[in-house]
Amino acid sequence: MIAKIKQGKGFGGLVSYANDIKNKDTNIIASEGVDLSTNKSIVASFNIQSKARPTLKAYVGHISLSFSPEDYKRMSDELIAEISRKYLQRMGIVNTQFVIFRHHDKAHDHVHIVYNRVDNDGNAITGDSNFKKSAAITKALTREYGLTFGKGKKNVNRERLKGKDAAKYRMYDLITAALKDCCTWDSLRQALSKKGITMDFIHRVDGSVKGISFSDGNVTFSGGRIDRSLTLGNIQKVLTDERKAVGAVENIGNESYTENKVANGMDNAKSSSYFTSSSSLNSANGESVSIADEESTPTANDTDDNTSIGMSDVVGAVAELVLQPHAVSSVGGGGGSSRSDDDDKDKKKYKPRRR
């Protein structure tokens, strides 16, 4: 079970999307305080109440809840509505208008919850975008209802997929298979090309590489949208795995891929398969190619990846814990001041006298 949280202003477009019966095969499974006659009446109901708090700019609340494809036989309207209501309650989204729209256009069951961030008493709802709290609640509900935790894309039934989902999983299968036999970016690009998949690097304005994308000719996804294991940084770690040709890294910053040369003299500190995705590689022409993995996180479509965490995230967290177990980020408070002159007087009190 995965929750995606968004806030905004204007109910019109969101309601039209959420209640798209023609394309999404939508049905409303629960609501509170809203006239459900038409999309216009739903929007009007929300708008009337939102005017009670005119100073609140982002008065539109939108949460999508997605469930594992493995649980589709169990997911009745009643069960999904019950789980959705409990999620809202635990997130503190109470005493307000909402509508829960169920979509049937994907292989996985999912709902879109549209709610008013101005409650029935005219107060603004706060704390409803706490992502850590949301993650804890979805995990707890998954356990309580005996639902399936994400076990990776390998266990998803491909036959039930269609459209972009089918293309995404096909790319996932082809890329992961190619990675088993490739140890350079160029060899990976050539292997995928034979399967009809093109690979491109995403560049910043200054020309440095910030991400990677894959296309089958009809649809294009960033690596992170296909799977978190296929972000630029995570693929780099696979290609430089010690079981393969560690240190043979191509110049991924060169737009002319066919002229790329195998990099030489890779820094020893980066020869491990665990260097982070924000590292830099020495290219064949001596330039430092910066890699900063900024690919987007999975959307609600990536329902089977709710427990997937990139290795770089784990390593970074462990390093921070080991090296700075006492550090607390603060601004003008906590363990130290943000101003250089705040505690100078105290420091002078304890300065030893010269003899």
N, C-alpha and C positions, 0 to 999 in steps of 0.2 A: 504494500500500500504506500503510495506516494502522494504528498500534498504539494501543490504549487500555489503560491499566494501572490496576488497582485492587487494594487489599488489604483484608482483613477478617478476621473470625473466624466460624467455622461453615461447614462444607462442605455441609451438607444442602440448603439452598435453592439454592445455586449449582449443585450437581450436578443437581438436579431440573430446573433451567432449561436447563443446558447439554446434558443428555441427554434432552430432551423430544422423543421420536421422533414423537409424534402431531402436535404443532403446529409443530415446527421441522424435521421430516424429518431428524433427526440421525443421523449415523453416526460412529463413532470411527475415526480414521485413524492414530493413534499413541498409545502409552502407555509408561510405565515404572514398574515396581514396584507396580502396583495390580491388585487383583482386579476384573475387569470383568464379573463374572457379573450383578450387578444394581446399581441405584443405591445400595442399602444397603451392598453389599459395597465399592463404590468409596469411599463415605464412611467406612466402617469402616477401610479401608486407610490413608486419609489421617489419620484421627484417632489411630490407634495410633502412627504416627511423630511426629505433632505433640506428643504427650505427652513426648517426649524433651527438649523445651525448654519447660517449663511457664511460664517467665517471658516468653516471646514472646507478646504479646497478639494481634497481627495475623499469624497464622500461615497464613492463606489467601491464595494468590496467584491472580490472575485477569487474563489478558491476552486481548484480542480483536484478531485480525489481519484486516483487511478489504482486499479487492483490487478493482481497477477492474472495472466491468461489461464493459469492452471486452476483458478477458482471459479471459472465462468459458469459451471453447472450449478454452483451454490448461490450465485449472486442474484437473488430475486429482488424485485423493487422494494419490498418490505425490509429486507435485510440491509440493502445499501442505504435506504432512508434512515434506518435505525443507527447504523454506524456513522452516517453523516451528521445526524443530530448530536450524537455523543461527541464527535469531533468538535463541532461548533461550541457545545457547552463547555468542554474542557479548554478551548481556546479563549473562552470569555466572550464569545459572540452570542449574546443572549439579549432578550427583551428588544428585539428588532425584527424588521421585515427580512424575509429571505425566500428564495425559490431554488429548489434543487432540480436541475435538468439532467436527465440521463441520456447519454449518447450511445448509439449502437453501430457506429461507423468504423470501429477499430476492432482488432482481435481481442483487446483487453476491455474489460468493463470500466467505465469512468463516468464521473458526473461533474457538472459545473454548478457551483453554488454561487448565486448572485445574492448579495445582501447589502443592506443599507448600513453604512458606518455612522449614521445618525440614528440613535435608538428611539424607542417609542416615547421617551421622556425628553427628547431633544438634546441628549448628551452625546458627545463624540465617543465612539468605541475606540479604545486604545489597547495596545499590546497584541493586536490581531495579526501583526506581521512578524512575530517573533519566530524565526525559522528554527532555532534550536528547540524551542518549546514544541513547535509543530512536529518536528522529527521524533521527539520523545513520545508524543501522543500517538502518532501513526504506528510506531513500533509497538506501543502498549496495546492498541486496538487490534493490531494484527495478531498478537499473542492471545488476547482475550477471546477473539472469535475464531481462533484456529486457522487463520488464513495463511497463505504461502508467502514466505519471505523470498525476496528476489534471489535466484541462484545463478544469475547470468543468462546470457542469450542462448547458450547451448541447449537449454531445456525447453525453449519455446517451440511450440508446434508450428512449423513453417506453413503448413497447409491452411491454417486459419488466417494467415496474413494476406493483406491486399493493399494495393496502392503504394503509398510512400513507405509504409511499414514493411511491406514485402521487399521493396528496393533496399531499404536500410539494412535488413537482416541478410540479404544476399551479399551486400557489400561487406558486412561484418564477416561473413563466412569466408569470402574470397581474400580479404585482407589478412585475417588471422592465419589462414592457410599459407599465404605467400610469405608471411613473416617467419615461418618455421624454416624456410630455405634461403632467406635473404640476410645479408649482413651489412649492406650499404643501401643508401637511399636510391641510388641509380638502379641497382638490381631489383629493388622493390617496385620502382616505377615501371620497369620493363616487364616484370612478372604480372603486374596488374593490367598493363596495357594489353597483354595477350588475352586477358579475360574480359576486355571491353571496359575496364575501369581506368579513368584518368586521375592522376594525383597532381595537385598543385599546392604550392606554398603560399600562404597569405602574408603579405608584406605590409609594413607600416609605411608612412609617407617617406621616412628617411631610408627606406629600402631594407631594413632589418626584418627578419622573419618572426612572425608572431603566432602563426598557426598553420594548419594544414586542412585541405578539403579533398573530397573524393566525389567523382561523378560517373554515372553510367550512361550519360548522354541525354537522359530525360530529367533527372533530379540530382541535385548536388547537396551534400551534407558536409559540415565540418567534422573532423575526426571525433571531437568530443560529443557531437550529436549522435553519431553512430554508436559509440560506446566510450566510456571514460578511459578504457585501456588503449584507445586509439587516438589520444591527443598527441600533439607534436612531441611533447616531453616524454610521454610514456613509450611511444614508438622508438624514440631515440635511445631509450634505455634498453629496449629489446635488441636494436641493431648493434649496440655496443656491448652486448652481453659478453662476459668473459669466455663463454663456451664457443663464441664465434670469433671473428677477426677483430678483437678489441684494438682500437686505435686506427682502424681503416674507416675513416669518416669522410664522406664526400662534402664538397663545398655546396651546402644547400642554399647559400645566399646568392648563388649565381643564377640568373634567369636562364642562361643557356645551359640546360641540364646535360645535353649531349657532349659538351665540352668540359664538363666537370672532371677534375682529377681527384684521385684518392688522397686525402689529407695525410700529411706526414708530421711527425713531431708533436703528436697530441700530448698535452700536458699530463704528466703522470698522475696528478691529482684527479684527473677526469677519466682515467682509464678504467675505473670501477664502473660496474653497471648500476650504481646507485647515486650518481651525481644528479643534482636536481635539474628540473626543466628550465630553470632560469640561468643556466650556465652558459658559457661561450665556448665555441669550438674553433680551433685554428684551421683555417681553410688552406687549400693548396697554394693560393697566391699570397699567403701570409696575413690575410685580413682576419680580424676577429669577428666571427658571425654570431651575433647575439640571439639567443633563443629564449623567448619569454612566452610561456604557454598561456595564452589568453583566450583560448577557444571557449565557446559558450558551454554552459552546463547543460545536461540533458533536460529536455522538456517533459511535460506530462506524458508524452508518447513513449518515453523510455521507461515503461512500467516495471521491467524486470531488473532494474539496476539500483533498487533502493538501498542496497547494502554495499554497492561498489564504491571503493575509495581508491584514488590513485596512489601509487607507491610514493610519489614525491610528497604527497600530503602527509603520509605516515612518517616518512623520514624527517620531514620538517618539524612535525609536532614532537617527535622523540628528541630531536636535536635541541629544540627550544626548552624542553623539559629538563634535559640533562645539563645543558650549559647555563640556563638561566632559571632555575627552579623558583627563585624568589622574585622574579621580575613582574611588576604589575604596571600595565600601561596606564598613564594618568596624564591629565592636563591641569597643571597648577594645583596639584594635590597629591594624596597618597604618600609614597615613600620619598618624594623630593619635589622641589618647587620648579616651576617652569620659568621662573625669573631668576636671573643670576644674582640679584642683589638681595633677595629675600632673607637668606640665612647667613650673609657675610658676617654680621655682628656676632652671631652665635659661634661661627667658626673661629673668630678672633679670640673669643673667651678661652678656648682650649688650645690656643697656639702657645707652644712652650717659649718661655722667656730665654733670651740670650744672656749668657753669663760673661 
